[in-house]
Amino acid sequence: MSTASHPLHRYGWNDTFAAGFGSYEAEGLCPGRVVRVDRGSCEVVAVEDGQVVSSRADTWPVASADLVNNPCTGDWVALDPDQKAVRALLPRRTAFVRAVSSQRSEGQVLAANIDQLLIVVSLADELDLGRVERFLSLAWASGGQPVVVLTKADLVPDPVTRSHLVEDTERVAPGARVLCVSAASGQGIATLAALVGGADAGCGGTAALLGRSGAGKSTLANALTGADVQRVAVTRDSDGKGRHTTTTRDLLPLPGGGVLIDTPGLRGVGLWEADTGVPRTFPDIEALARECRFHDCAHGVEPGCAVRAAAESGELPLRRLGNYRKLLRENERIAARSDARLDAEMLRSWKQKTTLGRHMRERKRGPQGPPR
C-alpha cells in the first residue's frame, strides 16, 4: 500500500516514516502516532481492520531518564497491538525542544514531527519582540517552518496601528510568514487554515500552536478544526493574562487534511541546542558580523566592528543587538551545563562498572585468593 492511500496519511504518515518502519513490521508491530501523553501511557491513533482507531498504550518499554527521549505528542511509534504497548519511537524528523528551566540542564520536547510552528502572539498585549525572537530561535532550531500568528486583531480596530504591528513583527522575523488573524471576526482564519491544512501544506501536514497563556491558542484551534475541541476561558482584565485552559498537548485532525498540535501556555521558554536557530533569527546581524575586521569579533570594543558601527548609526536597533547577545550567552550556558551533566553521567557510569568489575574479580578469587 502506498503511503498516499494509507489510512494514516492524513495524520502525516509518509514514505520517510514508512522506510524506517520495515524492521518493526517484520516483528508484527504496527505504526501509530501519539495523540496525547499521560504518565506511564499515551493515546495513539493506529489502524485496526482498515480503520483508524484511537487507543491507550503503555509507554514503559521506551521510558527514559532523559526527557528528550520520552514519547511526545506527534511522535510516530512502533505499537504492539496485542500488548497495547509502545515498543519503539521512530526517528523524529523535527522536534520543538525547550530547556526545562534555567536551573536545570535538561530539555523537554513539546511537539515532534512538525512541519509548521505557529507562534501565537496576542495583540491584546503589548508586543514583545524579544519574546518573538526567542520563540523563533527555537522554532528554526526544531527544523520546522515558523509562522508568527498575531491573534485578537479585532481588539486593534485602527488598521494603521495593526499594519505597524505587523511590520514591526516582520522586521524581527525574516524568513517567517506573519499573519494577523481574529477568531472573533474571522479575519485571516481562512488564509491560516489553507496554510496549515489545505493546499499550501498538503494533506498530512502537521502544525503546532505555541505561545503564552491567553494568546488565543485554544480559540484558534477551535476555529481551525471547525469544532469546540478545546476549552477556552477569558483573560483577566487586570493584566490580560489567560488561564491554562489547555493542560495537555493534543493532536487534533483538521477538516482539510493534516493535524494540529495544541500545547499549554508557556510561561518560560528556555533555549535548548539553538546553535542554528539563533543565527537564522538574526541573519542581519550575522551578515554584518562577516564584515567585521576580525573573524572572531565579539562586537564589543574591537576596532573595525561592523555590528557595533551599525548599532551606533541606528541601522541596527540596540534592542535587537542586545537580545541577540543575550540569546547567544544563554544558549552557550545551557550547552555547557548539558555537557557537564553528560560528563558527570559518563563518570558515574564508569565508576559503577569499575566497582562492579572489582567485586566480580574478588568473588572469583574467593577466600583463598591473595590478600587485598
BALOBA-1460 file (C-alpha; in Angstrom, 3 decimals):
// residues 372
<rec num="1" residu="m" x="0.000" y="0.000" z="0.000"/>
<rec num="2" residu="s" x="1.385" y="3.420" z="-0.961"/>
<rec num="3" residu="t" x="1.649" y="5.949" z="1.841"/>
<rec num="4" residu="a" x="-0.692" y="8.296" z="-0.076"/>
<rec num="5" residu="s" x="-3.506" y="5.750" z="0.244"/>
<rec num="6" residu="h" x="-2.604" y="4.645" z="3.768"/>
<rec num="7" residu="p" x="-5.340" y="5.396" z="6.341"/>
<rec num="8" residu="l" x="-2.787" y="7.282" z="8.468"/>
<rec num="9" residu="h" x="-1.702" y="9.540" z="5.612"/>
<rec num="10" residu="r" x="-3.932" y="12.360" z="6.818"/>
<rec num="11" residu="y" x="-2.121" y="12.090" z="10.167"/>
<rec num="12" residu="g" x="1.267" y="12.602" z="8.482"/>
<rec num="13" residu="w" x="2.344" y="9.067" z="7.536"/>
<rec num="14" residu="n" x="4.720" y="9.316" z="4.558"/>
<rec num="15" residu="d" x="7.468" y="7.488" z="2.694"/>
<rec num="16" residu="t" x="10.177" y="8.629" z="5.137"/>
<rec num="17" residu="f" x="8.467" y="7.086" z="8.161"/>
<rec num="18" residu="a" x="7.392" y="4.014" z="6.189"/>
<rec num="19" residu="a" x="11.003" y="3.370" z="5.116"/>
<rec num="20" residu="g" x="12.152" y="3.359" z="8.733"/>
<rec num="21" residu="f" x="9.372" y="1.039" z="9.851"/>
<rec num="22" residu="g" x="10.282" y="-2.060" z="7.831"/>
<rec num="23" residu="s" x="12.090" y="-3.943" z="10.608"/>
<rec num="24" residu="y" x="9.273" y="-3.307" z="13.095"/>
<rec num="25" residu="e" x="6.655" y="-4.547" z="10.640"/>
<rec num="26" residu="a" x="8.538" y="-7.838" z="10.400"/>
<rec num="27" residu="e" x="8.132" y="-8.176" z="14.186"/>
<rec num="28" residu="g" x="4.360" y="-7.875" z="13.911"/>
<rec num="29" residu="l" x="4.229" y="-4.286" z="15.168"/>
<rec num="30" residu="c" x="2.093" y="-1.580" z="13.592"/>
<rec num="31" residu="p" x="2.681" y="2.168" z="13.128"/>
<rec num="32" residu="g" x="0.838" y="4.689" z="15.247"/>
<rec num="33" residu="r" x="1.009" y="8.367" z="16.099"/>
<rec num="34" residu="v" x="0.930" y="9.744" z="19.629"/>
<rec num="35" residu="v" x="-2.114" y="11.953" z="20.165"/>
<rec num="36" residu="r" x="-1.571" y="12.728" z="23.843"/>
<rec num="37" residu="v" x="0.851" y="11.646" z="26.580"/>
<rec num="38" residu="d" x="-0.083" y="10.903" z="30.172"/>
<rec num="39" residu="r" x="2.015" y="9.493" z="32.976"/>
<rec num="40" residu="g" x="3.015" y="5.962" z="32.031"/>
<rec num="41" residu="s" x="0.786" y="5.777" z="28.965"/>
<rec num="42" residu="c" x="-0.305" y="7.632" z="25.867"/>
<rec num="43" residu="e" x="-3.169" y="7.799" z="23.411"/>
<rec num="44" residu="v" x="-2.222" y="6.544" z="19.942"/>
<rec num="45" residu="v" x="-4.032" y="6.513" z="16.598"/>
<rec num="46" residu="a" x="-3.362" y="3.361" z="14.596"/>
<rec num="47" residu="v" x="-5.087" y="1.165" z="12.021"/>
<rec num="48" residu="e" x="-7.254" y="-1.779" z="13.028"/>
<rec num="49" residu="d" x="-9.229" y="-3.724" z="10.405"/>
<rec num="50" residu="g" x="-8.576" y="-0.982" z="7.887"/>
<rec num="51" residu="q" x="-9.939" y="1.778" z="10.133"/>
<rec num="52" residu="v" x="-8.119" y="4.457" z="12.116"/>
<rec num="53" residu="v" x="-8.848" y="3.987" z="15.814"/>
<rec num="54" residu="s" x="-7.571" y="5.629" z="18.972"/>
<rec num="55" residu="s" x="-6.476" y="3.564" z="21.959"/>
<rec num="56" residu="r" x="-4.359" y="3.699" z="25.108"/>
<rec num="57" residu="a" x="-0.853" y="2.234" z="25.088"/>
<rec num="58" residu="d" x="1.744" y="1.726" z="27.815"/>
<rec num="59" residu="t" x="4.983" y="3.676" z="27.397"/>
<rec num="60" residu="w" x="7.147" y="1.904" z="29.993"/>
<rec num="61" residu="p" x="9.019" y="-0.175" z="27.347"/>
<rec num="62" residu="v" x="10.517" y="3.048" z="25.938"/>
<rec num="63" residu="a" x="10.672" y="5.133" z="29.127"/>
<rec num="64" residu="s" x="13.925" y="7.049" z="29.504"/>
<rec num="65" residu="a" x="15.550" y="9.135" z="32.227"/>
<rec num="66" residu="d" x="16.298" y="11.674" z="29.512"/>
<rec num="67" residu="l" x="13.106" y="13.665" z="28.947"/>
<rec num="68" residu="v" x="14.042" y="14.364" z="25.320"/>
<rec num="69" residu="n" x="13.917" y="10.656" z="24.501"/>
<rec num="70" residu="n" x="10.500" y="10.005" z="26.038"/>
<rec num="71" residu="p" x="7.361" y="9.754" z="23.871"/>
<rec num="72" residu="c" x="5.832" y="13.094" z="22.952"/>
<rec num="73" residu="t" x="2.715" y="14.268" z="21.145"/>
<rec num="74" residu="g" x="3.398" y="13.978" z="17.422"/>
<rec num="75" residu="d" x="5.816" y="11.037" z="17.713"/>
<rec num="76" residu="w" x="5.465" y="8.080" z="15.378"/>
<rec num="77" residu="v" x="5.806" y="4.790" z="17.240"/>
<rec num="78" residu="a" x="6.009" y="1.045" z="16.712"/>
<rec num="79" residu="l" x="2.954" y="-0.279" z="18.536"/>
<rec num="80" residu="d" x="2.392" y="-3.774" z="19.871"/>
<rec num="81" residu="p" x="-1.318" y="-4.252" z="19.034"/>
<rec num="82" residu="d" x="-1.699" y="-7.270" z="21.327"/>
<rec num="83" residu="q" x="0.007" y="-5.916" z="24.434"/>
<rec num="84" residu="k" x="-1.131" y="-2.323" z="23.763"/>
<rec num="85" residu="a" x="2.367" y="-1.005" z="24.374"/>
<rec num="86" residu="v" x="4.805" y="1.282" z="22.562"/>
<rec num="87" residu="r" x="7.874" y="-0.782" z="21.665"/>
<rec num="88" residu="a" x="9.938" y="1.880" z="19.874"/>
<rec num="89" residu="l" x="9.975" y="5.508" z="18.775"/>
<rec num="90" residu="l" x="10.641" y="6.205" z="15.104"/>
<rec num="91" residu="p" x="13.377" y="8.802" z="14.453"/>
<rec num="92" residu="r" x="11.953" y="12.313" z="14.683"/>
<rec num="93" residu="r" x="12.074" y="14.441" z="11.562"/>
<rec num="94" residu="t" x="11.695" y="17.658" z="13.567"/>
<rec num="95" residu="a" x="11.146" y="18.481" z="17.238"/>
<rec num="96" residu="f" x="10.454" y="21.651" z="19.218"/>
<rec num="97" residu="v" x="12.584" y="21.398" z="22.365"/>
<rec num="98" residu="r" x="12.978" y="23.874" z="25.210"/>
<rec num="99" residu="a" x="15.063" y="23.814" z="28.379"/>
<rec num="100" residu="v" x="13.046" y="22.528" z="31.335"/>
<rec num="101" residu="s" x="14.194" y="25.522" z="33.416"/>
<rec num="102" residu="s" x="17.093" y="27.935" z="33.677"/>
<rec num="103" residu="q" x="18.389" y="25.985" z="36.685"/>
<rec num="104" residu="r" x="18.491" y="22.544" z="35.044"/>
<rec num="105" residu="s" x="20.385" y="21.138" z="32.084"/>
<rec num="106" residu="e" x="17.534" y="19.068" z="30.670"/>
<rec num="107" residu="g" x="15.428" y="19.505" z="27.567"/>
<rec num="108" residu="q" x="11.720" y="18.896" z="27.065"/>
<rec num="109" residu="v" x="10.122" y="18.062" z="23.715"/>
<rec num="110" residu="l" x="6.845" y="19.944" z="23.300"/>
<rec num="111" residu="a" x="5.893" y="18.571" z="19.878"/>
<rec num="112" residu="a" x="7.501" y="16.198" z="17.377"/>
<rec num="113" residu="n" x="7.470" y="15.821" z="13.593"/>
<rec num="114" residu="i" x="6.065" y="19.296" z="12.945"/>
<rec num="115" residu="d" x="6.033" y="20.980" z="9.559"/>
<rec num="116" residu="q" x="4.932" y="24.419" z="10.760"/>
<rec num="117" residu="l" x="5.271" y="26.053" z="14.143"/>
<rec num="118" residu="l" x="2.594" y="28.650" z="14.741"/>
<rec num="119" residu="i" x="3.993" y="31.173" z="17.212"/>
<rec num="120" residu="v" x="0.826" y="32.711" z="18.632"/>
<rec num="121" residu="v" x="1.108" y="36.309" z="19.897"/>
<rec num="122" residu="s" x="-1.870" y="38.263" z="21.239"/>
<rec num="123" residu="l" x="-2.343" y="41.824" z="20.056"/>
<rec num="124" residu="a" x="-4.326" y="42.429" z="23.246"/>
<rec num="125" residu="d" x="-0.948" y="42.684" z="24.999"/>
<rec num="126" residu="e" x="1.995" y="44.962" z="24.308"/>
<rec num="127" residu="l" x="4.038" y="43.416" z="21.511"/>
<rec num="128" residu="d" x="7.143" y="41.776" z="22.993"/>
<rec num="129" residu="l" x="9.564" y="41.481" z="20.067"/>
<rec num="130" residu="g" x="12.245" y="39.912" z="22.229"/>
<rec num="131" residu="r" x="9.930" y="37.052" z="23.111"/>
<rec num="132" residu="v" x="9.060" y="36.588" z="19.438"/>
<rec num="133" residu="e" x="12.790" y="36.310" z="18.650"/>
<rec num="134" residu="r" x="13.198" y="33.736" z="21.439"/>
<rec num="135" residu="f" x="10.383" y="31.564" z="20.048"/>
<rec num="136" residu="l" x="11.772" y="31.944" z="16.538"/>
<rec num="137" residu="s" x="15.228" y="30.782" z="17.647"/>
<rec num="138" residu="l" x="13.758" y="27.547" z="18.992"/>
<rec num="139" residu="a" x="11.405" y="27.164" z="16.029"/>
<rec num="140" residu="w" x="14.233" y="27.418" z="13.487"/>
<rec num="141" residu="a" x="16.326" y="25.019" z="15.581"/>
<rec num="142" residu="s" x="13.475" y="22.481" z="15.508"/>
<rec num="143" residu="g" x="13.764" y="22.003" z="11.748"/>
<rec num="144" residu="g" x="10.204" y="23.187" z="11.079"/>
<rec num="145" residu="q" x="8.947" y="26.348" z="9.392"/>
<rec num="146" residu="p" x="7.892" y="29.095" z="11.830"/>
<rec num="147" residu="v" x="4.808" y="31.221" z="11.233"/>
<rec num="148" residu="v" x="4.053" y="34.143" z="13.551"/>
<rec num="149" residu="v" x="0.294" y="34.451" z="14.138"/>
<rec num="150" residu="l" x="-0.863" y="37.763" z="15.615"/>
<rec num="151" residu="t" x="-4.233" y="36.986" z="17.217"/>
<rec num="152" residu="k" x="-7.133" y="39.109" z="18.513"/>
<rec num="153" residu="a" x="-6.756" y="41.595" z="15.675"/>
<rec num="154" residu="d" x="-10.315" y="42.745" z="16.377"/>
<rec num="155" residu="l" x="-9.035" y="44.349" z="19.595"/>
<rec num="156" residu="v" x="-6.892" y="46.709" z="17.491"/>
<rec num="157" residu="p" x="-9.582" y="48.412" z="15.378"/>
<rec num="158" residu="d" x="-7.252" y="51.014" z="13.855"/>
<rec num="159" residu="p" x="-5.932" y="49.492" z="10.581"/>
<rec num="160" residu="v" x="-2.880" y="51.764" z="10.610"/>
<rec num="161" residu="t" x="-1.869" y="50.557" z="14.075"/>
<rec num="162" residu="r" x="-2.414" y="46.923" z="13.043"/>
<rec num="163" residu="s" x="-0.270" y="47.478" z="9.974"/>
<rec num="164" residu="h" x="2.546" y="48.915" z="12.084"/>
<rec num="165" residu="l" x="2.405" y="45.952" z="14.472"/>
<rec num="166" residu="v" x="2.636" y="43.511" z="11.554"/>
<rec num="167" residu="e" x="5.572" y="45.449" z="10.065"/>
<rec num="168" residu="d" x="7.404" y="45.506" z="13.409"/>
<rec num="169" residu="t" x="6.959" y="41.743" z="13.704"/>
<rec num="170" residu="e" x="8.084" y="41.107" z="10.128"/>
<rec num="171" residu="r" x="11.309" y="43.034" z="10.786"/>
<rec num="172" residu="v" x="12.290" y="40.622" z="13.579"/>
<rec num="173" residu="a" x="11.062" y="37.512" z="11.755"/>
<rec num="174" residu="p" x="12.969" y="37.326" z="8.455"/>
<rec num="175" residu="g" x="12.133" y="34.127" z="6.595"/>
<rec num="176" residu="a" x="8.945" y="33.548" z="8.583"/>
<rec num="177" residu="r" x="5.450" y="34.417" z="7.466"/>
<rec num="178" residu="v" x="3.471" y="36.821" z="9.669"/>
<rec num="179" residu="l" x="-0.341" y="36.617" z="9.710"/>
<rec num="180" residu="c" x="-2.800" y="38.886" z="11.501"/>
<rec num="181" residu="v" x="-5.971" y="36.993" z="12.489"/>
<rec num="182" residu="s" x="-9.086" y="37.213" z="14.611"/>
<rec num="183" residu="a" x="-11.129" y="34.181" z="15.587"/>
<rec num="184" residu="a" x="-13.937" y="36.515" z="16.690"/>
<rec num="185" residu="s" x="-14.326" y="38.290" z="13.332"/>
<rec num="186" residu="g" x="-12.904" y="35.533" z="11.122"/>
<rec num="187" residu="q" x="-10.153" y="37.800" z="9.744"/>
<rec num="188" residu="g" x="-7.260" y="35.766" z="8.351"/>
<rec num="189" residu="i" x="-8.622" y="32.395" z="9.531"/>
<rec num="190" residu="a" x="-9.221" y="31.072" z="6.010"/>
<rec num="191" residu="t" x="-5.674" y="32.021" z="4.993"/>
<rec num="192" residu="l" x="-4.216" y="30.306" z="8.050"/>
<rec num="193" residu="a" x="-6.389" y="27.218" z="7.533"/>
<rec num="194" residu="a" x="-5.167" y="26.906" z="3.943"/>
<rec num="195" residu="l" x="-1.588" y="27.250" z="5.140"/>
<rec num="196" residu="v" x="-1.682" y="24.552" z="7.801"/>
<rec num="197" residu="g" x="-4.200" y="22.050" z="6.476"/>
<rec num="198" residu="g" x="-5.027" y="22.785" z="2.856"/>
<rec num="199" residu="a" x="-3.264" y="23.155" z="-0.436"/>
<rec num="200" residu="d" x="-0.298" y="25.071" z="0.984"/>
<rec num="201" residu="a" x="0.648" y="22.340" z="3.461"/>
<rec num="202" residu="g" x="-0.568" y="19.296" z="1.564"/>
<rec num="203" residu="c" x="-2.621" y="16.509" z="3.076"/>
<rec num="204" residu="g" x="-0.884" y="15.089" z="6.097"/>
<rec num="205" residu="g" x="0.927" y="18.264" z="7.209"/>
<rec num="206" residu="t" x="1.451" y="18.901" z="10.933"/>
<rec num="207" residu="a" x="1.251" y="22.307" z="12.589"/>
<rec num="208" residu="a" x="1.802" y="23.133" z="16.270"/>
<rec num="209" residu="l" x="0.430" y="26.064" z="18.283"/>
<rec num="210" residu="l" x="2.929" y="27.637" z="20.682"/>
<rec num="211" residu="g" x="2.640" y="30.706" z="22.866"/>
<rec num="212" residu="r" x="1.734" y="32.197" z="26.224"/>
<rec num="213" residu="s" x="-1.478" y="31.558" z="28.140"/>
<rec num="214" residu="g" x="-4.207" y="33.865" z="26.932"/>
<rec num="215" residu="a" x="-2.696" y="34.287" z="23.473"/>
<rec num="216" residu="g" x="-5.730" y="32.574" z="21.946"/>
<rec num="217" residu="k" x="-4.264" y="29.181" z="21.009"/>
<rec num="218" residu="s" x="-7.299" y="27.119" z="22.063"/>
<rec num="219" residu="t" x="-9.707" y="29.542" z="20.395"/>
<rec num="220" residu="l" x="-7.589" y="29.320" z="17.255"/>
<rec num="221" residu="a" x="-7.587" y="25.511" z="17.473"/>
<rec num="222" residu="n" x="-11.384" y="25.511" z="17.592"/>
<rec num="223" residu="a" x="-11.558" y="27.859" z="14.608"/>
<rec num="224" residu="l" x="-9.154" y="25.761" z="12.525"/>
<rec num="225" residu="t" x="-10.752" y="22.401" z="13.358"/>
<rec num="226" residu="g" x="-14.278" y="23.740" z="12.955"/>
<rec num="227" residu="a" x="-15.377" y="22.306" z="16.311"/>
<rec num="228" residu="d" x="-15.200" y="23.106" z="20.009"/>
<rec num="229" residu="v" x="-12.408" y="20.623" z="20.636"/>
<rec num="230" residu="q" x="-10.568" y="22.759" z="23.190"/>
<rec num="231" residu="r" x="-11.936" y="24.537" z="26.248"/>
<rec num="232" residu="v" x="-11.349" y="28.287" z="26.319"/>
<rec num="233" residu="a" x="-11.532" y="30.936" z="29.042"/>
<rec num="234" residu="v" x="-11.471" y="34.708" z="29.105"/>
<rec num="235" residu="t" x="-8.305" y="36.587" z="30.012"/>
<rec num="236" residu="r" x="-8.059" y="38.680" z="33.155"/>
<rec num="237" residu="d" x="-8.874" y="42.344" z="32.682"/>
<rec num="238" residu="s" x="-6.181" y="43.383" z="35.180"/>
<rec num="239" residu="d" x="-3.180" y="42.143" z="33.224"/>
<rec num="240" residu="g" x="-4.534" y="40.468" z="30.087"/>
<rec num="241" residu="k" x="-3.098" y="37.105" z="31.105"/>
<rec num="242" residu="g" x="-5.002" y="33.925" z="30.435"/>
<rec num="243" residu="r" x="-5.686" y="30.767" z="32.362"/>
<rec num="244" residu="h" x="-4.182" y="27.395" z="31.494"/>
<rec num="245" residu="t" x="-7.298" y="26.027" z="29.799"/>
<rec num="246" residu="t" x="-5.136" y="23.575" z="27.821"/>
<rec num="247" residu="t" x="-3.217" y="21.306" z="30.199"/>
<rec num="248" residu="t" x="-2.028" y="18.610" z="27.785"/>
<rec num="249" residu="r" x="-0.505" y="18.599" z="24.327"/>
<rec num="250" residu="d" x="-3.217" y="17.303" z="21.986"/>
<rec num="251" residu="l" x="-3.025" y="16.237" z="18.347"/>
<rec num="252" residu="l" x="-6.212" y="17.274" z="16.539"/>
<rec num="253" residu="p" x="-7.223" y="16.291" z="12.957"/>
<rec num="254" residu="l" x="-8.001" y="19.166" z="10.596"/>
<rec num="255" residu="p" x="-11.019" y="19.033" z="8.258"/>
<rec num="256" residu="g" x="-8.925" y="19.755" z="5.156"/>
<rec num="257" residu="g" x="-6.322" y="17.117" z="5.997"/>
<rec num="258" residu="g" x="-3.334" y="17.217" z="8.292"/>
<rec num="259" residu="v" x="-3.249" y="17.676" z="12.049"/>
<rec num="260" residu="l" x="-2.813" y="20.437" z="14.599"/>
<rec num="261" residu="i" x="-0.968" y="20.095" z="17.913"/>
<rec num="262" residu="d" x="-2.287" y="22.411" z="20.628"/>
<rec num="263" residu="t" x="0.035" y="22.989" z="23.574"/>
<rec num="264" residu="p" x="-0.436" y="24.502" z="27.049"/>
<rec num="265" residu="g" x="0.577" y="28.111" z="27.574"/>
<rec num="266" residu="l" x="4.296" y="28.610" z="28.141"/>
<rec num="267" residu="r" x="5.490" y="30.914" z="30.902"/>
<rec num="268" residu="g" x="9.166" y="30.235" z="30.287"/>
<rec num="269" residu="v" x="10.868" y="29.318" z="27.031"/>
<rec num="270" residu="g" x="14.491" y="28.471" z="27.712"/>
<rec num="271" residu="l" x="16.771" y="27.859" z="24.747"/>
<rec num="272" residu="w" x="17.931" y="24.305" z="24.028"/>
<rec num="273" residu="e" x="20.533" y="23.456" z="21.374"/>
<rec num="274" residu="a" x="19.625" y="26.576" z="19.400"/>
<rec num="275" residu="d" x="23.047" y="26.891" z="17.742"/>
<rec num="276" residu="t" x="21.390" y="27.027" z="14.321"/>
<rec num="277" residu="g" x="18.225" y="28.776" z="15.446"/>
<rec num="278" residu="v" x="19.730" y="31.996" z="16.810"/>
<rec num="279" residu="p" x="21.713" y="32.808" z="13.628"/>
<rec num="280" residu="r" x="18.620" y="32.164" z="11.469"/>
<rec num="281" residu="t" x="16.599" y="34.514" z="13.654"/>
<rec num="282" residu="f" x="19.233" y="37.255" z="13.339"/>
<rec num="283" residu="p" x="20.536" y="36.955" z="9.750"/>
<rec num="284" residu="d" x="21.012" y="40.742" z="9.585"/>
<rec num="285" residu="i" x="23.493" y="40.666" z="12.473"/>
<rec num="286" residu="e" x="25.190" y="37.550" z="11.119"/>
<rec num="287" residu="a" x="25.668" y="39.319" z="7.761"/>
<rec num="288" residu="l" x="27.126" y="42.396" z="9.467"/>
<rec num="289" residu="a" x="29.473" y="40.187" z="11.508"/>
<rec num="290" residu="r" x="31.023" y="38.868" z="8.304"/>
<rec num="291" residu="e" x="32.109" y="42.438" z="7.545"/>
<rec num="292" residu="c" x="33.993" y="42.834" z="10.837"/>
<rec num="293" residu="r" x="37.772" y="43.216" z="10.646"/>
<rec num="294" residu="f" x="38.352" y="40.173" z="12.864"/>
<rec num="295" residu="h" x="36.601" y="36.864" z="12.194"/>
<rec num="296" residu="d" x="36.276" y="36.205" z="15.958"/>
<rec num="297" residu="c" x="34.976" y="39.686" z="16.738"/>
<rec num="298" residu="a" x="32.882" y="39.794" z="19.910"/>
<rec num="299" residu="h" x="31.243" y="43.047" z="18.747"/>
<rec num="300" residu="g" x="32.437" y="44.867" z="21.836"/>
<rec num="301" residu="v" x="35.489" y="47.154" z="21.774"/>
<rec num="302" residu="e" x="37.281" y="45.585" z="18.807"/>
<rec num="303" residu="p" x="38.294" y="48.015" z="16.052"/>
<rec num="304" residu="g" x="36.580" y="47.637" z="12.689"/>
<rec num="305" residu="c" x="33.429" y="46.060" z="14.140"/>
<rec num="306" residu="a" x="30.664" y="46.364" z="11.538"/>
<rec num="307" residu="v" x="27.983" y="45.261" z="14.014"/>
<rec num="308" residu="r" x="28.799" y="47.957" z="16.533"/>
<rec num="309" residu="a" x="29.053" y="50.556" z="13.774"/>
<rec num="310" residu="a" x="25.564" y="49.622" z="12.518"/>
<rec num="311" residu="a" x="24.172" y="49.906" z="16.040"/>
<rec num="312" residu="e" x="25.793" y="53.309" z="16.578"/>
<rec num="313" residu="s" x="24.449" y="54.620" z="13.280"/>
<rec num="314" residu="g" x="20.910" y="53.424" z="14.050"/>
<rec num="315" residu="e" x="20.879" y="50.913" z="11.181"/>
<rec num="316" residu="l" x="20.689" y="48.085" z="13.731"/>
<rec num="317" residu="p" x="18.307" y="48.600" z="16.697"/>
<rec num="318" residu="l" x="20.128" y="48.392" z="20.023"/>
<rec num="319" residu="r" x="17.262" y="46.278" z="21.417"/>
<rec num="320" residu="r" x="17.760" y="43.656" z="18.723"/>
<rec num="321" residu="l" x="21.536" y="43.550" z="19.216"/>
<rec num="322" residu="g" x="21.076" y="43.233" z="22.972"/>
<rec num="323" residu="n" x="18.665" y="40.324" z="22.618"/>
<rec num="324" residu="y" x="20.969" y="38.625" z="20.106"/>
<rec num="325" residu="r" x="23.815" y="38.747" z="22.636"/>
<rec num="326" residu="k" x="21.510" y="37.580" z="25.420"/>
<rec num="327" residu="l" x="20.257" y="34.543" z="23.492"/>
<rec num="328" residu="l" x="23.781" y="33.578" z="22.428"/>
<rec num="329" residu="r" x="25.005" y="33.703" z="26.044"/>
<rec num="330" residu="e" x="22.009" y="31.705" z="27.260"/>
<rec num="331" residu="n" x="22.468" y="29.038" z="24.618"/>
<rec num="332" residu="e" x="26.189" y="28.730" z="25.448"/>
<rec num="333" residu="r" x="25.382" y="28.480" z="29.161"/>
<rec num="334" residu="i" x="22.801" y="25.734" z="28.636"/>
<rec num="335" residu="a" x="25.179" y="23.848" z="26.317"/>
<rec num="336" residu="a" x="27.939" y="23.994" z="28.920"/>
<rec num="337" residu="r" x="25.607" y="22.708" z="31.632"/>
<rec num="338" residu="s" x="24.404" y="19.923" z="29.350"/>
<rec num="339" residu="d" x="27.985" y="18.888" z="28.549"/>
<rec num="340" residu="a" x="28.839" y="18.922" z="32.246"/>
<rec num="341" residu="r" x="25.814" y="16.754" z="33.025"/>
<rec num="342" residu="l" x="26.756" y="14.262" z="30.322"/>
<rec num="343" residu="d" x="30.352" y="14.150" z="31.576"/>
<rec num="344" residu="a" x="29.102" y="13.526" z="35.134"/>
<rec num="345" residu="e" x="26.805" y="10.734" z="33.950"/>
<rec num="346" residu="m" x="29.625" y="9.083" z="31.987"/>
<rec num="347" residu="l" x="31.939" y="9.319" z="35.023"/>
<rec num="348" residu="r" x="29.271" y="7.864" z="37.312"/>
<rec num="349" residu="s" x="28.639" y="5.004" z="34.851"/>
<rec num="350" residu="w" x="32.375" y="4.289" z="34.587"/>
<rec num="351" residu="k" x="32.728" y="4.217" z="38.389"/>
<rec num="352" residu="q" x="29.783" y="1.829" z="38.701"/>
<rec num="353" residu="k" x="31.229" y="-0.509" z="36.085"/>
<rec num="354" residu="t" x="34.683" y="-0.352" z="37.693"/>
<rec num="355" residu="t" x="33.273" y="-1.108" z="41.151"/>
<rec num="356" residu="l" x="31.148" y="-3.956" z="39.768"/>
<rec num="357" residu="g" x="34.166" y="-5.410" z="37.946"/>
<rec num="358" residu="r" x="36.292" y="-5.281" z="41.102"/>
<rec num="359" residu="h" x="33.601" y="-7.053" z="43.133"/>
<rec num="360" residu="m" x="33.285" y="-9.760" z="40.465"/>
<rec num="361" residu="r" x="37.077" y="-10.338" z="40.441"/>
<rec num="362" residu="e" x="37.134" y="-10.570" z="44.215"/>
<rec num="363" residu="r" x="34.312" y="-13.102" z="44.210"/>
<rec num="364" residu="k" x="36.163" y="-15.242" z="41.644"/>
<rec num="365" residu="r" x="39.377" y="-15.219" z="43.723"/>
<rec num="366" residu="g" x="37.407" y="-16.443" z="46.737"/>
<rec num="367" residu="p" x="38.667" y="-16.703" z="50.323"/>
<rec num="368" residu="q" x="41.950" y="-18.448" z="49.229"/>
<rec num="369" residu="g" x="42.919" y="-15.642" z="46.888"/>
<rec num="370" residu="p" x="45.740" y="-13.191" z="47.514"/>
<rec num="371" residu="p" x="45.205" y="-10.661" z="50.298"/>
<rec num="372" residu="r" x="43.620" y="-7.401" z="49.368"/>
